[in-house]
Amino acid sequence: MSRDEAVRLLRTGGVVAVPTDTVYGVAASVAHPMAVANLFAMKHRPTSMALPVLIDSFAAIELLEVTWPENARRLSEAFWPGALTIVVSAPRDLARLVGSTTDTVGFRVPNDELLVAVLRESGPLAVTSANEHGETPCQRADQVLRTFADLRVVDGVLDGGERASDVSTVIEVRGSSWRILREGAISAGEVARVLA
């Protein structure tokens, strides 16, 4: 499908598989709660495992009324766009929408021109890797189509070629404290150097 078609589906409550800067993901607009709920159902993902929110720029965070601590600012300036998901306190409604039980949400600006162009038009997207929960993420569009063919829950696939990079590093920032929740493409040492 075309980028314009992907954007149209996302803006009207569809679920679309998109290429990210790591692997393929399935995405839904945070403006459509039922579509976000479908992400959990289609993957058999526990609803207590929060989904990250991908955005096109820092400006989107302000529009979501999220407070951005100083350490989060330093990290986003150093590593965005890129494979760093930054978890911060967020409004309860948004946190609950994406499955967070702690009033926090993880945000990331991907380092992928095609996806950022989609995000610019669709608005923030809840995204999870394109795979059954616990299985290997899809790296190509044809794998996505095979994985979800029987479920008929993906409204379309935006083909961006093969994607096979390391998962994003996930870091939680609370005030002046921080901790790595998952180490991925960006090492704990790189994070520590920025926050030293």
N, C-alpha and C positions, 0 to 999 in steps of 0.2 A: 504494500500500500504506500501511497505517497505521504509525505510529511503533513500536507494540508489535511488529508483524510484522517491521519492519526490524531491531529489536533482537534478536528471536528468531533471525533468519537470521544476523546477525553473530556472535552468541554460539555458534552451532552450525557456524561455518566457512563461511558463505556470503559472496558478494561482492554488495554493495548500492551502488547509486548514491544519493548523498545531496547535498542542497543545502548549500553552504557560504556563507560571507560574501563569497566572491569569485565563483566559478562552480560548476557541478556537479562532483562528484568521484566516483570509484569507491573503495570502502572495503572493508577486510578487517581483522579483529581480529588484533593482534600475537600473540594466544594461539593462532593457527591458521596455522602456517608454510605449509601448502599453499595456503591462501586468499591469503596475501600473494604467494606465487609466481605465482598466477593473475593478479594485477594486472599483473605484468611481461609475462606471455604474451599476455594479451588486448589489450594496447596495442602489442605489439611494441616494448616499451621496453627499451633496453639494461639488463642486470642490474647494470651498474656505475653507473647513475644512481640514487642513493639516493632512497627515498621519505620524505617527512616523516611524522611521527606526530602526529596530532591528539589532544588530551586535553581533559578538561572543566575541569581546575583544576590548580594547581601541585602539589597533593597526589599526583597521578598520577605525577609525575616521581620523587618520593621512593619510591613503590612499585616503580618500575622500576630502582631503585638507581643513579640517575644523579646524579653530583656537579654541583651548580649553582654556577658561579663568581659572584663579586660583580657583574661587569658583566652577566652574564645575568640576575641578580636585578633589577638596576636597569632593564634593558630590559623584562623581563616585567611589572614593576610599572607601568611607564609605558605600555606598549602592549597588554597583554593585558586582556581579550579583544580581538583585532584581527589585522590583516594583517601580522604580523611572525613569521617563522619563525626560531627561534634554534637554531643548530647548536652542539652541545657534545660533549665526550668522553662516550662511553657504553660500557656493557659490550659486549664483542666479539660475543657471541651476538645481542644486539639489533641491533647495527650490521650484522652480516652478514645478518640476516633481512631488513632493509629495503634491502639492496644497497649499503651503505657499504663502501668499501675502506680507510677511514682510521680506523675505530673512533670515528666520530662519528655523531650522529643529530640531525636537525632536529625541533624541537617547536614546536607552536603551539596556543593556545587560541582557537578561532574566535569571532568576534563575531556569533553566530547562535543564538538561543534554541532553535530546533528541533534543530539539530545538537548543541548542548551537552547537551540533554536526552537525546538518543540516546547520546552519549559517556558520560554519567553512568551509564547502565545497561549499555552494551556494553563499557566499558573502552576503553583506547587503541586507535586505529585507524590503520593505514597507509593513506594516501589519496593518490591521484593524480588529476589533472584528467580529466574524462570526455571522452575523445577518442582517436582514433588518435594515436600518438606523432608530434609535429610538426604536427598539425592544430589548428584553432581549437577551444578548449574549448566544451563544450555549456553553454548558458545556460538551457535549459528541459528539463523531464522528457521531453517528446516527442522532442527532439533526441537525448537519451540512448538512448531506445528504438530510434530509427532507426539510430543509430551502431553499436549492438551487437546488433541484431536477428539477424543471420546467425551471430554467434559463439556465441550461447546460453550466455554465461558470466556474465552479470549475473543474479543471482537475483531482483532486484526493484529498483524505483525509488521512493524516497521523494520525493513531489512537494512542493516548497516554493515553487512559483511561480518567476518569472523571477529569475535571478541574473546580474548583469553588472558586477561591480566589478573594480578593478585587482587583479592578482596580488599575493601577499604579497611583502614585502621579505624577503630571506634574508640573515642575518648570521651569521658564524662567530665564536665567542668562545673564545679559548684563554688561560686565565689572565687577565692584564691587557690582552692584545692582542685586537684585533677587526678584521674586514674584511667589507665588503659583498660577498656572492656574487651577489646579484641585487637591483637596485633596483626596487621596485614601489610599492605604495600609500603606504608610509612612506618619506620621502626620507632620503638620507644625512645631510642637514643636521639633520633631526629626531633621528636616532640620535646624531649627534655631540654635540648639545646635552645629551642625557641622560647621555652618558658623559664629558662634559667635566670 
